[in-house]
Amino acid sequence: MLGHASLDELTLRFGKDLFARLEGDRPTVFTPRWLDDRMMEWSMDDESIKIQLFRLIDVLPAILNSTTSITRHLKEYLELAQHRLPLPMRWGLRWLPEKGLLADWVARAARFNATRLARRFIAGSNVQEALSAIAAMRKHNQTFTIDLLGEAVLTEVEALHYQAQYLELVEGLTRTVNAWPDNDACERDHLGLMPKVNISVKLSSLFSQFDPIDPHGTARAVKDRLRPILQLIRQHQAFVNIDMEQFSYKDVTLQIFEDIFMEEEFRDWPHVGIAIQAYLRSCGDDLARLLAWARKRGTPIWVRLVKGAYWDYETTIAAQNGWVPPVFLHKWESDVNYEQQTRFLIENYTWLRPAIGSHNIRSIAHAMALAEEYRLPPRCLEFQLLYGMADPIKTALVKMGQRVRVYTPYGQLLPGMAYLVRRLLENTANQSFLRASFIEHISEDELLMNPAHHATSTSHASADSPNGHVGKDHAGHETASRSKPLPAFANEPLADFSQESNRKRMQAALDQVKAQLGLAYPLLIQGEEIATPAWIESINPSHKNQLIGKAAQARVADAERAIQAAVEAFPAWRDTPVVDRANCLKRAAQIMRERRFELSAWMVYECAKPWREADADVCEAIDFCEYYAHEMIRLSHHHRDVPGEENEYFYEPRGVCSVIAPWNFPLAIPCGMVVASLVAGNPTILKPAEQSPVIAAHLVRILHQAGVPKSVVQFLPGIGEEVGPTLVKHPEVAIIVFTGSRHVGLLINQQASATPQGQNFVKKVITEMGGKNAIIVDDDADLDEAVHGVVASAFGYQGQKCSACSRAIVLEHNYETFKTRLIEMTRSLQIGPAEDPTYAVGPVIDEEARQRILGYIEKGKQECHLALAGDASAWAHEGFYVAPHVFTEVSPQATIAQEEIFGPVLAVIKAKDLSEALAIANGTPYALTGGLFSRSPANIARVRREFRVGNLYINRKITGALVDRQPFGGFKLSGIGSKAGGPDYLLQFLTPRVITENTMRHGFAPSTSGEPS
Ligand SMILES: Cc1cc2nc3c(=O)[nH]c(=O)nc-3n(C[C@H](O)[C@H](O)[C@H](O)COP(=O)(O)OP(=O)(O)OC[C@H]3O[C@@H](n4cnc5c(N)ncnc54)[C@H](O)[C@@H]3O)c2cc1C
């Protein structure tokens, strides 16, 4: 058949044949489907309408039972896009009532249309409905793979439920379908009849703590849940395919796949497959790995080759984290890779049996052509398409004698929303083949062109289009990042622990640091190491018998000596050029970068920071160095000259600075406070917290190594009550920077306000004093996101962050569901030592903190309902563990709803409406962080105005502020001063001065450009 035709010619021939068979088989007007298509077209024409429309669709399932809520959301969303709407719609919107007959009618229509749209891509809400859809397909000689919708599994209860549903599905489906008569067109390949039932499974749904940072623990748990499903599938002669999800899950998914199908009972089972994504740069390596593994296994597997469904997600996450995107950035690259990997599969088809999962006629035709070129047996290739998409292509393929399998999801709309949104995005994406062919009617020749030809194309527009043809760019991501100038400051990218290389580096650092535990860290005054009679022992909170190190315990005389040394060092440091000071910070950043895993390891041991939190701490420290270096240079010059007059506005440092630091961000916070002071020109003394002197000693040594003179930054560990007053009250201390408790912060402020004899300036005090942070959960919130966000904010680092959430204020409508899921998700968190990434929750910092938190728990039991007391008893003797506790029906005035606890204790408060929620949220003496989960544009706007906190987060967790992106700090009793990591912070360490010089002499003056005028 191939004859002398080249592969491209043959591809073209198959492609043309397919196109010819589509003729006349396109969506027709006046069917509900046609209406959907018009809606899609409409949203494709205008990005802002698309966003509002998809957001509306996203919220509808959560509010389906409330007419008022539906009409309110309709108005709110469409009003945002109203200038783009047709005039009659704008009028309609204006007069649409929220209640009454008309509102009922509109709500019913919205409900009907949303459900119908979903039903276009989702085959039914239960097995029966899915079965009817499958039976209908079978009449058209198309077979199926079935998928049970549901992805965001937050709790073990949900994961177990999902497993149970799968078991039921297998039983129910095979009972019916296996009894159906054989259909050769559907099931017969070159080797004989294939299983009639084919099931697709997403592994992340089987385990609520699915996390690639702990691949072994994740794999163990998932395999335990998967095994019974596989046994049943095999027992019923069915087929199983493992779906592929986001990139961070890929390696662990492959590992689980390989492990489990190598097990004795499954090793000789040929009816298994996995989806592999060609938009990933790693795709070729993954297929090579699978081939080697399949050979070793001795039984072939199937590979469903897809391009991938998470492109927007992957590129967004990469941009947010500063990571290299794992996906190709040009559409044609994904297409070229798809063709290369199709060839690889076809070359190795006896081991990796190819299933071509695409709606792209060029990709499909290319696979057919290759099958010809390699003379594959007829019907050896399988073509897979999605339910509700490209139906004419399915029909055409069947007519051409190909085997066609339709990926058929079923389930409830709410858990199906993520799937539905992916389909809507896919159908409306600028670069979608379907859009190009069915909507934009690009010519067949263009659509069938070899994508590799775009590798040499110089036109960006054409290179970024479906098969490279439509001159529109994609979603703004890549083009936007190209056209924007590079920012002067970029956050240090967090380590991606889904990558094995990073996990290995972290483990190696933990081993290396472990060998250095127990050393002594003397004071560093004027560069001299000073031992003291008493020492502070720094203990590992995870293992209280493990000594991390001993730090000297400064006495008042030591503090005075350090202050005197700083006074002497001041003039030279003040007069050091700003650039040189800034360069010291940049060098310090570089040293930290090189030692990032080691520094993280110190924090894991010294403060029980989990891996990700420790890594984020190092990154923040690096960011502070880079950012303040950059900021000081920005501030250093300001001229406003006129002819004959030079005006210079500039800053000078204030003088000696005492930094009194906390332990909860043991590197980042001290580093930020110290380097801000240093770069501004102030000699600085660091008194670290008693619980974290070792990591602070490393910080000071790094600063010395980076070139900061030894008298300019000094290390003074000690007991707060002993040396604190000297560091605050000494008449030579000009600035006090403090982060810690409200009590101490206010005391410092009071002490610093005195102006003793001989002190000829007013001290500057900068304090950060905590919060009682709340998250409001609106009645239309996405509960998957809200529960996840509240749990992460409340229990991340055991609730020991100033930004942590300690109050969840939930609107009545969602209260019960939210509460149940929150409790179950919290119960699902695993508790244990911080060095082991299996555990999401570690110990609190020390015994004193543990006792204080337990005291609050006792108080909570008296005042409110204890809904969950986590269990940390397994580790009770090992360290300072307090398991997460959740209190419900909490009164806004209860002690645990008013006082900062700084531990894993969460108060859940019910509010009848948003006004009440806001009153409760604002009803404490603090104003640090706050959050809102809502999908109502009007409520979001109101909360932005009325929730008065320093850092407000909407629809995300409330911890994890990044330097420059989210400068951090509060007001009221949360602190005095400007936000750390923000453009005003350095000003607090500086005094502005102005110098004016008259440059005119007897009527002549230099011009402002320097030339004589
Ligand atoms: C049966 C079946 C099962 C599936 N199972 C999975 C699965 O398990 N996991 C999964 O992730 N997906 C899965 N998919 C979804 C699939 O990934 C998408 O439907 C598919 O990518 C669409 O590709 P296409 O060839 O049909 O369309 P085309 O329009 O030719 O290609 C779209 C692809 O190009 C990518 N793309 C768009 N813009 C760019 C750009 N600028 N740079 C690089 N690439 C770009 C898109 O992300 C998308 O992957 C499955 C699809 C089918 C048919």
The ligand as an SDF file (V2000), in Angstrom:
LIG
                    3D

 53 58  0  0  0  0  0  0  0  0999 V2000
   -9.1290    8.8350   25.1280 C   0  0  0  0  0  0  0  0  0  0  0  0
   -8.4340    9.9690   25.7460 C   0  0  0  0  0  0  0  0  0  0  0  0
   -7.9150    9.8440   27.0090 C   0  0  0  0  0  0  0  0  0  0  0  0
   -7.2150   10.8930   27.5790 C   0  0  0  0  0  0  0  0  0  0  0  0
   -6.5880   10.7220   28.7730 N   0  0  0  0  0  0  0  0  0  0  0  0
   -5.7840   11.7170   29.2350 C   0  0  0  0  0  0  0  0  0  0  0  0
   -4.9970   11.5430   30.3840 C   0  0  0  0  0  0  0  0  0  0  0  0
   -5.0090   10.5010   31.0300 O   0  0  0  0  0  0  0  0  0  0  0  0
   -4.2390   12.5770   30.7920 N   0  0  0  0  0  0  0  0  0  0  0  0
   -4.1800   13.7560   30.0990 C   0  0  0  0  0  0  0  0  0  0  0  0
   -3.4410   14.6680   30.4980 O   0  0  0  0  0  0  0  0  0  0  0  0
   -4.9350   13.9430   29.0200 N   0  0  0  0  0  0  0  0  0  0  0  0
   -5.7220   12.9570   28.5800 C   0  0  0  0  0  0  0  0  0  0  0  0
   -6.4850   13.1640   27.4860 N   0  0  0  0  0  0  0  0  0  0  0  0
   -6.7660   14.5340   27.0550 C   0  0  0  0  0  0  0  0  0  0  0  0
   -5.9020   14.9150   25.9800 C   0  0  0  0  0  0  0  0  0  0  0  0
   -4.6990   15.2380   26.5690 O   0  0  0  0  0  0  0  0  0  0  0  0
   -6.4380   16.0760   25.1890 C   0  0  0  0  0  0  0  0  0  0  0  0
   -7.7170   15.7490   24.7610 O   0  0  0  0  0  0  0  0  0  0  0  0
   -5.5260   16.2340   24.0350 C   0  0  0  0  0  0  0  0  0  0  0  0
   -4.3030   16.7310   24.4690 O   0  0  0  0  0  0  0  0  0  0  0  0
   -6.0320   17.0610   22.9360 C   0  0  0  0  0  0  0  0  0  0  0  0
   -5.0880   16.8610   21.8960 O   0  0  0  0  0  0  0  0  0  0  0  0
   -5.5210   16.7160   20.4000 P   0  0  0  0  0  0  0  0  0  0  0  0
   -4.4470   16.0190   19.6760 O   0  0  0  0  0  0  0  0  0  0  0  0
   -6.8660   16.1260   20.3740 O   0  0  0  0  0  0  0  0  0  0  0  0
   -5.7210   18.2280   19.9650 O   0  0  0  0  0  0  0  0  0  0  0  0
   -4.7800   19.3590   19.4640 P   0  0  0  0  0  0  0  0  0  0  0  0
   -5.6560   20.5370   19.3500 O   0  0  0  0  0  0  0  0  0  0  0  0
   -3.9890   18.9810   18.2810 O   0  0  0  0  0  0  0  0  0  0  0  0
   -3.7340   19.5690   20.6030 O   0  0  0  0  0  0  0  0  0  0  0  0
   -4.0160   20.1180   21.8340 C   0  0  0  0  0  0  0  0  0  0  0  0
   -2.8120   19.8480   22.6920 C   0  0  0  0  0  0  0  0  0  0  0  0
   -1.7830   20.7980   22.4270 O   0  0  0  0  0  0  0  0  0  0  0  0
   -1.3440   21.3380   23.6420 C   0  0  0  0  0  0  0  0  0  0  0  0
   -0.9550   22.7410   23.4620 N   0  0  0  0  0  0  0  0  0  0  0  0
   -1.7680   23.8050   23.2710 C   0  0  0  0  0  0  0  0  0  0  0  0
   -1.0390   24.9290   23.2080 N   0  0  0  0  0  0  0  0  0  0  0  0
    0.2490   24.5750   23.3640 C   0  0  0  0  0  0  0  0  0  0  0  0
    1.4690   25.3050   23.3740 C   0  0  0  0  0  0  0  0  0  0  0  0
    1.5230   26.6290   23.2110 N   0  0  0  0  0  0  0  0  0  0  0  0
    2.6190   24.6200   23.5500 N   0  0  0  0  0  0  0  0  0  0  0  0
    2.5970   23.2920   23.7030 C   0  0  0  0  0  0  0  0  0  0  0  0
    1.4820   22.5410   23.6850 N   0  0  0  0  0  0  0  0  0  0  0  0
    0.3090   23.1850   23.5220 C   0  0  0  0  0  0  0  0  0  0  0  0
   -2.5730   21.2590   24.5260 C   0  0  0  0  0  0  0  0  0  0  0  0
   -2.2120   21.3160   25.8710 O   0  0  0  0  0  0  0  0  0  0  0  0
   -3.1270   19.9300   24.1710 C   0  0  0  0  0  0  0  0  0  0  0  0
   -2.4190   18.9250   24.8420 O   0  0  0  0  0  0  0  0  0  0  0  0
   -7.1320   12.1100   26.8830 C   0  0  0  0  0  0  0  0  0  0  0  0
   -7.6860   12.2470   25.6160 C   0  0  0  0  0  0  0  0  0  0  0  0
   -8.2990   11.1870   25.0410 C   0  0  0  0  0  0  0  0  0  0  0  0
   -8.8350   11.3680   23.6740 C   0  0  0  0  0  0  0  0  0  0  0  0
  1  2  1  0
  2  3  1  0
  2 52  2  0
  3  4  2  0
  4  5  1  0
  4 50  1  0
  5  6  2  0
  6  7  1  0
  6 13  1  0
  7  8  2  0
  7  9  1  0
  9 10  1  0
 10 11  2  0
 10 12  1  0
 12 13  2  0
 13 14  1  0
 14 15  1  0
 14 50  1  0
 15 16  1  0
 16 17  1  0
 16 18  1  0
 18 19  1  0
 18 20  1  0
 20 21  1  0
 20 22  1  0
 22 23  1  0
 23 24  1  0
 24 25  2  0
 24 26  1  0
 24 27  1  0
 27 28  1  0
 28 29  2  0
 28 30  1  0
 28 31  1  0
 31 32  1  0
 32 33  1  0
 33 34  1  0
 33 48  1  0
 34 35  1  0
 35 36  1  0
 35 46  1  0
 36 37  1  0
 36 45  1  0
 37 38  2  0
 38 39  1  0
 39 40  1  0
 39 45  2  0
 40 41  1  0
 40 42  2  0
 42 43  1  0
 43 44  2  0
 44 45  1  0
 46 47  1  0
 46 48  1  0
 48 49  1  0
 50 51  2  0
 51 52  1  0
 52 53  1  0
M  END
$$$$
